[in-house]
Structures are given as C-alpha cells and as structure tokens.
Amino acid sequence: MNIFEIYFSPTRYFLKIKEKPHYLIPLILVVIITIIGSLITLTTIKPEQKIIELREQNIPEEQVERAEKYLKGPMPYIFAIIASIIIVPIGLLIVSLIFNFLLPLINVSGQFLVSFSVVVGAALVRLPAIIIRTLLTVIKGSPFVQTNLALFIPMISKNTFIFRLLAKLDFFTIWEVALIAFGLQTVYDIKDKNKCYYLVFGIWLFYIIVTSLLPMRAMR
C-alpha cells in the first residue's frame, strides 16, 4: 500500500480500501506525525515567558513555582507523547463511529473498518500540515502560527465567536474533511456525491459552530 497515493491519487487509495480495509500503518504514521508536531511546538515555547504570563494573572506564587518546575522538566514532552498515542486513535475512532452511524441517513450501510480506514487515510493530510507549520514556526520563532481563515482578520479579538470560528476553518482540516467525504463516496459507491459531502461537511460545520460558541475557558 502506497500511502502517498492519498495526496496524488486519492481515488486509487480509496479503491484499495474498498477491496481490503487497511488502517494500521496509516494510523501509526498519523500518531508519529502528531508526536513530532507536538514536540516541535514545545521546543519553541519559552518557559520564562509562560511564567511571566502566569504572574500577570495574579496566580499564587506557590502555583507559579510548581508550574515553572513542570515546564522546565521533561514532563511536558512525556505528556505530549502519551497524549498523542492515546488521544489521536480515540479521536479517529469516534469520528469513524459517528460517520458510520449516520451513513444510513443517505441510504448507505456502512462497515466500520472500511469507514475507519477512510478516516485514518484522510488524516495523513496532517503530514504536510506539520511540515508547513514547522517551517512557519521556525521562520516566526513562535509556535503560534495559523493556517486558517483567521489569517485574513488579524485585528479581531481572539475572544470573539467570529475569530474562534474562522480559526477552526483550517485549510488542512478542510482538505482532510473533503477527503473523508470523497473516500466514503468512493468505497461505498455512492451515486449521489452531493449527499455524502452534505453529510460529512454538515457534521463538521455543526461541530465547529457549537465549539466556537463556547467561552474560551470552557474549551481549555
């Protein structure tokens, strides 16, 4: 299985899934990609600056000292690795279950392993995303880089609903969601392509609108 077909020949990639579901190698790669991205981000975060921000929030000095010890130790890196290994597969599993469960709405009987293979394959888009964001991080010297529509309104407050919504409209995420829709349409041979795209993008847009309505503190 050539995983690079997902970028250059997604039809061929998904037709192979239709013949035989495969998800293990792509899943491992997505986890590794996530770990690398997390570690790169952590290396650009300056603990001293974070400590200054905590003190500006009038947090008790005792808590600040504990935070400083944590930030300057190996635990953030260990936690990032463990979190990636656990959270990424669970997240992809949940997304697959949701789509597989809702496929009957468009008169399609889904098979979980097939749907899971499609979702995991689409998640390989995170590889070029990590490469681009890493380059931007190195250029800017900051982990706070954006590849979303919020780039076009830099002056708007980050506490507004519009900013949170546009920040979730990431170019690579849109690509990933489009691949999921295309993959499901391909493996299940859905004649009406629009129905599949309406379902997948409808669920995604509902999710980002709801989460964008939540206050910043509620999302942390």
URTAHU-V766457 format. One record per residue. N is the residue number from 1. PSI is psi in whole degrees, 0 to 359 (NA if undefined). Layout:
# URTAHU-V766457
((N:PSI) (N:PSI))
This chain:
# URTAHU-V766457
((1:122) (2:105) (3:338) (4:350) (5:337) (6:334) (7:322) (8:338) (9:67) (10:329) (11:313) (12:318) (13:312) (14:331) (15:327) (16:325) (17:323) (18:323) (19:317) (20:115) (21:137) (22:131) (23:341) (24:305) (25:313) (26:321) (27:315) (28:318) (29:319) (30:319) (31:315) (32:318) (33:316) (34:318) (35:313) (36:314) (37:319) (38:318) (39:321) (40:318) (41:317) (42:325) (43:341) (44:352) (45:126) (46:114) (47:324) (48:319) (49:321) (50:323) (51:319) (52:318) (53:321) (54:320) (55:325) (56:339) (57:9) (58:35) (59:138) (60:140) (61:327) (62:319) (63:323) (64:318) (65:320) (66:320) (67:321) (68:317) (69:320) (70:314) (71:328) (72:357) (73:187) (74:351) (75:319) (76:322) (77:318) (78:317) (79:320) (80:320) (81:312) (82:317) (83:319) (84:319) (85:327) (86:309) (87:320) (88:308) (89:320) (90:317) (91:314) (92:326) (93:315) (94:315) (95:316) (96:317) (97:319) (98:310) (99:317) (100:323) (101:327) (102:353) (103:326) (104:339) (105:335) (106:28) (107:41) (108:133) (109:106) (110:154) (111:125) (112:312) (113:327) (114:312) (115:319) (116:319) (117:323) (118:313) (119:318) (120:319) (121:317) (122:329) (123:347) (124:347) (125:339) (126:342) (127:303) (128:331) (129:315) (130:319) (131:312) (132:314) (133:327) (134:317) (135:317) (136:323) (137:316) (138:318) (139:315) (140:337) (141:26) (142:143) (143:350) (144:74) (145:155) (146:139) (147:47) (148:181) (149:345) (150:345) (151:330) (152:354) (153:64) (154:340) (155:350) (156:148) (157:140) (158:349) (159:2) (160:156) (161:319) (162:315) (163:313) (164:323) (165:311) (166:327) (167:334) (168:346) (169:66) (170:140) (171:320) (172:326) (173:320) (174:318) (175:315) (176:316) (177:319) (178:322) (179:323) (180:313) (181:314) (182:320) (183:315) (184:319) (185:324) (186:310) (187:331) (188:5) (189:51) (190:118) (191:316) (192:94) (193:324) (194:323) (195:318) (196:317) (197:321) (198:318) (199:308) (200:310) (201:329) (202:315) (203:317) (204:315) (205:322) (206:317) (207:312) (208:331) (209:314) (210:313) (211:333) (212:337) (213:342) (214:143) (215:156) (216:318) (217:329) (218:337) (219:350) (220:NA))
